[in-house]
Amino acid sequence: MRISLETDQDIKDFVRGCTFMGTGGGGLPEDGIRWLTSARDDGHTIAWVDGSDVPDDEYTVCPFLMGSIAPVTEETKKRMARFGLIEEKYKSIQAEAVKLLEKYMNVKTNVIVPIELGGGNTAGAVAAAARLGILAVDGDYTGRAIPEIPQTTPYLAGLPMWPISSTDRYGNHAIIEQSVGYEMVERMGKYIAAASFGLTGQAGFLIKGSEMKKVLIPGTLTKCLEIGRKIQVARKSGRDPVRDVIGYLNGWLLFEGKVTSKEPEDREDYFCGINTISGTKDFAGKEMKIWFKNENHISWIDNKPYVTSPDMIIVVERQTGEPLTNTVISAGQNVAVIGLKAIEQFRSPKGLGILGPKHFDFDIEYKPIERIVKSR
C-alpha cells in the first residue's frame, strides 16, 4: 500500500504525529515541515510504501540527523562564521549523506528507512527519499526518538551500521569506515556533528531488504499521520485532543500542570536537563520532574521514580494537544504528560541495557508503565 502527503495539512499532521512520538526530541518540527514542503513544491512525490513491498535483494539505507538540538546562540553563530560555516549548500543533508555513502560503497540504494520517529528526523528521511526519487518505507528502527544510535532494533539484532557517511549544511563530508562498536561510532559521529556546531546528515545501516524486514517496526509512519490528524480533528470539533489521542493509542494521562522551571544543559553535544511541572486538577499539590537527554527518559512524582525509558513520556500543550520538544518547553506553559508502552524489543535485557534507566546512570529499576499506572 502506498500513502502520499499531498496537501499542507497532510504534511503538518504527519509532522505533528512524528513530533508526538519523538518524546521531546527527534528534531524540530518546523524543520520537518519546511523540508517536506520544499521537496513537494520542487515537484517530488512525498510517499511511503509497506515494508513487505520492498524486494529482498534491494539495498536499503538509513539517513538520520546527528548532533544536538540545543538552540544556537549569537556567540556560536560568530564562531561558526570564523570557520567558514556561513552559506548553506544543500536542501537535504540527509539526501547528500545517502549519495556520499552510495559513492563510497559503489552501490545504488532503492529504499530509505527512518531511524526513529521525530518531527525533524523522520520528516527529513522521507523528504530525502523524495528528492532522491526512491521509496520510503512505512516503518522505522525505534518506534520513538532516541539520543544514541545503538538504541535501535538493528543493534538489538546484531546488524552492522557502518560505514557511515556524514554531510553538514556547508559542504563538509566525512566517512566513518570502521569502528570497534556502536558506542564508539556514536561518539565519532557526535564529534563530527559538534565540529559543525549543530546537526549533520548521516547515513548508515546499508543492508538488503531481507534483513531490513527482520528489524523494521512496521506501520509507524502511517501511525504518525493518524496521530497528527486525530489531534487536529479533535481541536476543530471542540473535543479534548489529549483525551482523544490517549484513547487512540491506549496510553495514559500521567500528569497535568504548569511548567515551573527548566534547567537545561548542553552536554557532549546532547541537550540534557530537567523540566519541573506543578500539578493541577487531579494532580494538584503534586510535582513532576522529567529528565531529558534530547528526549524524555526519566520521571519522578514528588521525588519518587515514576515512568522511565524505554516507555514513552510525551509532553503536550494541555489545551491544543500540540506535542512539545524540549527546545521549546518553558516555564508558564500548561501541559499534559502522556505515557505510552515501549516497543517490546526494548523491554528485553539487551534493550533495557541500552535504553533503560541504568544506561543513563540512574540507580532506578525499570518498571513497565502498565504496572506503575495500575498501582497509583
Phi and psi in degrees as a GROMACS rama.xvg file:
@    title "Ramachandran Plot"
@    xaxis  label "Phi"
@    yaxis  label "Psi"
@TYPE xy
-114.08  130.929  ARG-2
-120.79  131.901  ILE-3
-116.952  148.373  SER-4
-104.08  112.038  LEU-5
-111.818  -35.6846  GLU-6
-103.343  165.491  THR-7
-59.1635  -38.1509  ASP-8
-65.404  -39.9336  GLN-9
-55.9927  -47.8345  ASP-10
-64.3083  -45.2894  ILE-11
-64.3089  -41.3262  LYS-12
-64.2707  -43.3318  ASP-13
-61.9553  -47.1375  PHE-14
-66.6613  -36.3191  VAL-15
-60.5164  -45.5076  ARG-16
-64.871  -39.5969  GLY-17
-63.3086  -40.6592  CYS-18
-64.6577  -40.436  THR-19
-57.2447  -49.7345  PHE-20
-74.8273  -7.69452  MET-21
-76.7302  -6.14095  GLY-22
49.6223  41.6216  THR-23
96.7246  -11.3044  GLY-24
-129.843  -145.957  GLY-25
83.3179  13.1616  GLY-26
92.2565  169.467  GLY-27
-87.2564  129.471  LEU-28
-63.1077  -32.3575  PRO-29
-64.0657  -33.0225  GLU-30
-66.4359  -45.3258  ASP-31
-59.7418  -43.1768  GLY-32
-63.5913  -42.6439  ILE-33
-64.0218  -43.955  ARG-34
-65.443  -43.2493  TRP-35
-69.505  -43.0112  LEU-36
-63.9859  -41.6972  THR-37
-63.0689  -43.7771  SER-38
-62.5107  -44.4874  ALA-39
-63.018  -45.2493  ARG-40
-66.634  -22.436  ASP-41
-84.5597  5.55529  ASP-42
95.6357  7.92515  GLY-43
-90.6947  151.795  HIS-44
-91.6409  124.894  THR-45
-95.3611  108.663  ILE-46
-158.68  163.623  ALA-47
-143.205  161.323  TRP-48
-126.971  161.376  VAL-49
-63.9552  143.025  ASP-50
-59.3659  -31.3046  GLY-51
-67.666  -16.9641  SER-52
-82.9146  -6.43624  ASP-53
-82.6978  124.482  VAL-54
-60.4128  143.112  PRO-55
-63.0231  -30.5333  ASP-56
-95.5234  3.16256  ASP-57
-87.6687  145.768  GLU-58
-76.3711  137.138  TYR-59
-116.92  153.582  THR-60
-142.665  153.105  VAL-61
-119.704  102.908  CYS-62
-89.4997  144.649  PRO-63
-152.82  163.71  PHE-64
-92.0068  137.752  LEU-65
-124.642  134.04  MET-66
132.937  -171.659  GLY-67
-91.3395  146.176  SER-68
-98.6276  11.6233  ILE-69
-62.2613  142.522  ALA-70
-58.7231  143.402  PRO-71
-88.8762  122.634  VAL-72
-83.3681  166.744  THR-73
-63.5503  -36.2398  GLU-74
-64.4897  -40.2392  GLU-75
-63.5219  -40.4308  THR-76
-60.9418  -36.7581  LYS-77
-66.6683  -40.4143  LYS-78
-65.0398  -40.5758  ARG-79
-59.7972  -41.2505  MET-80
-61.6287  -35.1283  ALA-81
-66.095  -26.4349  ARG-82
-92.5775  4.68367  PHE-83
81.996  14.7764  GLY-84
-89.6065  77.4192  LEU-85
-123.025  -56.8448  ILE-86
-92.7943  120.967  GLU-87
-81.8343  131.361  GLU-88
-102.936  -20.102  LYS-89
-122.394  145.183  TYR-90
-82.2817  -22.4277  LYS-91
-145.741  104.832  SER-92
-70.9662  -23.7918  ILE-93
-71.0476  -39.8269  GLN-94
-63.7385  -40.2141  ALA-95
-65.0356  -36.1068  GLU-96
-65.2712  -38.8481  ALA-97
-63.1723  -45.5065  VAL-98
-62.6835  -38.3409  LYS-99
-64.6726  -42.5763  LEU-100
-67.1752  -39.3883  LEU-101
-59.9552  -44.0992  GLU-102
-63.563  -44.0802  LYS-103
-65.5081  -39.9343  TYR-104
-91.9417  -7.71273  MET-105
56.0926  48.0124  ASN-106
-134.019  164.585  VAL-107
-114.131  123.216  LYS-108
-91.8227  150.023  THR-109
-123.731  -6.65989  ASN-110
-141.849  134.34  VAL-111
-102.109  132.84  ILE-112
-118.749  118.736  VAL-113
-62.8407  142.184  PRO-114
-76.6333  -29.0453  ILE-115
-154.57  -179.158  GLU-116
-107.09  127.199  LEU-117
-177.157  150.937  GLY-118
-58.0772  -32.9863  GLY-119
-94.7876  -48.9312  GLY-120
-67.8894  -44.2485  ASN-121
-70.3941  -46.849  THR-122
-60.3037  -38.9441  ALA-123
-63.8354  -38.4148  GLY-124
-67.7153  -42.6099  ALA-125
-66.1608  -40.2041  VAL-126
-65.1332  -37.533  ALA-127
-62.7196  -42.9203  ALA-128
-59.1299  -43.3869  ALA-129
-61.1458  -45.9706  ALA-130
-68.1275  -28.9526  ARG-131
-84.429  -9.23973  LEU-132
71.621  29.6047  GLY-133
-124.316  179.946  ILE-134
-83.2472  146.836  LEU-135
-104.697  147.932  ALA-136
-102.85  146.677  VAL-137
-80.5399  81.4224  ASP-138
168.15  177.75  GLY-139
-155.19  -174.342  ASP-140
-108.917  10.9742  TYR-141
-141.151  -29.4577  THR-142
76.6582  9.87007  GLY-143
-169.079  -169.058  ARG-144
-103.503  151.015  ALA-145
-140.228  153.743  ILE-146
-86.351  -18.0589  PRO-147
-128.061  136.795  GLU-148
-56.8729  -37.1409  ILE-149
-62.4293  -15.1778  PRO-150
-82.0385  53.8215  GLN-151
-137.359  159.211  THR-152
-65.7149  -34.4069  THR-153
-60.0467  -36.9679  PRO-154
-62.2073  -45.6508  TYR-155
-60.3853  -31.6265  LEU-156
-89.6379  -3.01775  ALA-157
77.5851  22.4756  GLY-158
-83.983  148.03  LEU-159
-75.2976  151.485  PRO-160
-118.856  -14.9405  MET-161
-98.8708  160.289  TRP-162
-70.4833  156.342  PRO-163
-122.246  133.547  ILE-164
-99.2056  154.05  SER-165
-141.752  133.004  SER-166
-138.406  131.102  THR-167
-98.9269  -179.688  ASP-168
-67.9488  -16.7673  ARG-169
-105.508  -0.0146575  TYR-170
103.288  11.228  GLY-171
-87.8593  126.652  ASN-172
-118.513  148.499  HIS-173
-152.837  154.98  ALA-174
-126.166  128.042  ILE-175
-95.5637  102.967  ILE-176
-76.9884  -41.0487  GLU-177
-149.105  156.242  GLN-178
-152.41  157.019  SER-179
-79.0379  -12.5032  VAL-180
176.302  171.02  GLY-181
-59.7969  -42.9462  TYR-182
-62.875  -38.3258  GLU-183
-72.6256  -37.8916  MET-184
-67.2672  -33.2166  VAL-185
-62.1045  -44.2064  GLU-186
-63.7484  -43.7729  ARG-187
-64.0013  -42.1203  MET-188
-62.1753  -39.5367  GLY-189
-63.7028  -40.9481  LYS-190
-69.0146  -32.6571  TYR-191
-64.4878  -43.4438  ILE-192
-65.518  -39.5498  ALA-193
-62.3357  -33.1522  ALA-194
-62.0607  -26.7896  ALA-195
-96.2652  7.11992  SER-196
61.366  36.668  PHE-197
167.115  -124.339  GLY-198
-105.691  143.709  LEU-199
-119.635  158.48  THR-200
-92.6734  128.124  GLY-201
-128.065  159.994  GLN-202
-142.454  135.866  ALA-203
-156.862  -158.706  GLY-204
49.2704  52.2659  PHE-205
-80.7761  96.4908  LEU-206
-135.486  161.495  ILE-207
-74.984  159.799  LYS-208
-56.4804  -35.7209  GLY-209
-62.2545  -39.0499  SER-210
-75.3324  -39.7911  GLU-211
-55.9936  -42.9654  MET-212
-63.5055  -27.028  LYS-213
-71.592  -25.0877  LYS-214
-117.4  -5.42485  VAL-215
-67.9033  136.978  LEU-216
-92.1197  104.666  ILE-217
-78.9241  153.356  PRO-218
77.974  7.54583  GLY-219
-75.8685  -28.0656  THR-220
-69.5411  -43.6334  LEU-221
-62.3541  -38.4203  THR-222
-60.3768  -43.6524  LYS-223
-63.0623  -41.0373  CYS-224
-60.7864  -42.9377  LEU-225
-67.4177  -38.2186  GLU-226
-60.5832  -48.0689  ILE-227
-60.488  -39.8829  GLY-228
-67.5598  -41.5603  ARG-229
-57.1431  -45.1193  LYS-230
-64.9167  -45.0271  ILE-231
-64.7597  -45.0799  GLN-232
-66.7901  -40.126  VAL-233
-60.2605  -42.4778  ALA-234
-58.2707  -50.5774  ARG-235
-63.7815  -31.9772  LYS-236
-89.1955  -2.20558  SER-237
83.2046  8.35042  GLY-238
-85.1484  168.153  ARG-239
-80.9347  109.371  ASP-240
-64.2953  -29.8136  PRO-241
-65.7853  -48.0785  VAL-242
-63.213  -40.954  ARG-243
-62.9885  -44.6988  ASP-244
-72.5448  -33.4905  VAL-245
-62.9728  -43.0306  ILE-246
-64.4213  -40.121  GLY-247
-64.1848  -37.4763  TYR-248
-98.3609  1.63086  LEU-249
55.0955  44.4913  ASN-250
-99.8999  -164.966  GLY-251
-137.056  143.706  TRP-252
-83.0989  110.097  LEU-253
-86.6572  -29.1991  LEU-254
-170.343  153.697  PHE-255
-136.134  143.439  GLU-256
169.754  -166.314  GLY-257
-113.295  133.148  LYS-258
-66.7816  123.155  VAL-259
-104.689  -23.3826  THR-260
-159.076  155.071  SER-261
-136.055  124.829  LYS-262
-119.209  86.7379  GLU-263
-87.4929  157.214  PRO-264
-153.317  125.976  GLU-265
-92.507  105.851  ASP-266
-121.747  117.026  ARG-267
49.4887  43.4801  GLU-268
68.1789  19.9567  ASP-269
-111.126  147.43  TYR-270
-95.2414  105.751  PHE-271
-115.748  164.981  CYS-272
157.127  -172.759  GLY-273
-132.088  130.243  ILE-274
-103.634  133.91  ASN-275
-113.772  133.164  THR-276
-125.983  128.537  ILE-277
-93.4584  127.161  SER-278
-69.9144  148.883  GLY-279
-131.078  172.619  THR-280
52.7222  -125.15  LYS-281
-65.7291  -13.0256  ASP-282
-109.01  13.3112  PHE-283
-57.9309  137.26  ALA-284
87.4815  -4.5544  GLY-285
-109.43  162.009  LYS-286
-132.478  133.373  GLU-287
-114.233  136.848  MET-288
-117.823  139.977  LYS-289
-128.56  121.445  ILE-290
-93.6229  134.186  TRP-291
-125.545  145.54  PHE-292
-126.431  90.6607  LYS-293
64.0519  -62.3308  ASN-294
-102.58  166.735  GLU-295
-78.9604  129.639  ASN-296
-130.403  -32.6341  HIS-297
-132.293  135.687  ILE-298
-131.975  154.592  SER-299
-135.165  146.639  TRP-300
-119.467  122.819  ILE-301
50.9217  44.1772  ASP-302
68.8507  10.68  ASN-303
-104.496  133.911  LYS-304
-54.2711  138.284  PRO-305
-125.29  -130.614  TYR-306
-74.9203  140.126  VAL-307
-135.892  164.42  THR-308
-61.3721  148.029  SER-309
-80.8192  -9.36121  PRO-310
-62.3637  157.566  ASP-311
-100.554  134.627  MET-312
-117.79  111.892  ILE-313
-121.051  124.698  ILE-314
-104.915  128.733  VAL-315
-131.058  158.121  VAL-316
-62.8129  132.624  GLU-317
-64.4219  -41.6851  ARG-318
-77.3941  -42.4872  GLN-319
-97.4513  -17.7166  THR-320
74.9419  6.22397  GLY-321
-67.4445  124.629  GLU-322
-68.2906  144.857  PRO-323
-116.265  128.194  LEU-324
-82.3928  160.218  THR-325
-69.4797  -12.3205  ASN-326
-72.6944  -26.4418  THR-327
-110.465  -11.1712  VAL-328
-63.2583  133.974  ILE-329
-148.573  160.516  SER-330
-58.6539  139.323  ALA-331
101.768  -16.0888  GLY-332
-75.2667  138.027  GLN-333
-89.0049  122.422  ASN-334
-132.508  161.635  VAL-335
-120.768  146.814  ALA-336
-114.187  121.661  VAL-337
-109.934  140.184  ILE-338
-114.921  140.861  GLY-339
-131.578  151.021  LEU-340
-72.3026  141.279  LYS-341
-71.1947  159.447  ALA-342
-61.055  135.59  ILE-343
-57.521  -34.1951  GLU-344
-56.6923  -31.4268  GLN-345
-86.1872  -0.165309  PHE-346
-95.5067  -1.18659  ARG-347
-71.7479  163.778  SER-348
-54.7486  -41.3575  PRO-349
-69.1242  -37.8599  LYS-350
-65.4385  -43.9983  GLY-351
-66.856  -30.9893  LEU-352
-65.0163  -24.2508  GLY-353
-108.336  -16.5425  ILE-354
-134.882  3.99369  LEU-355
-85.0751  173.646  GLY-356
-57.0242  -37.6903  PRO-357
-69.9123  -26.4735  LYS-358
-61.3421  -32.5838  HIS-359
-91.6655  15.2993  PHE-360
69.4374  31.2298  ASP-361
-107.347  130.84  PHE-362
-82.0421  66.2766  ASP-363
-130.358  131.964  ILE-364
-81.6439  132.315  GLU-365
-67.972  132.461  TYR-366
-125.397  130.993  LYS-367
-57.2429  141.888  PRO-368
-58.48  -36.1542  ILE-369
-65.7794  -29.6319  GLU-370
-74.8796  -37.0344  ARG-371
-65.7103  -50.3031  ILE-372
-70.9354  -27.5664  VAL-373
-68.3526  -29.5955  LYS-374
-93.2512  -4.44335  SER-375
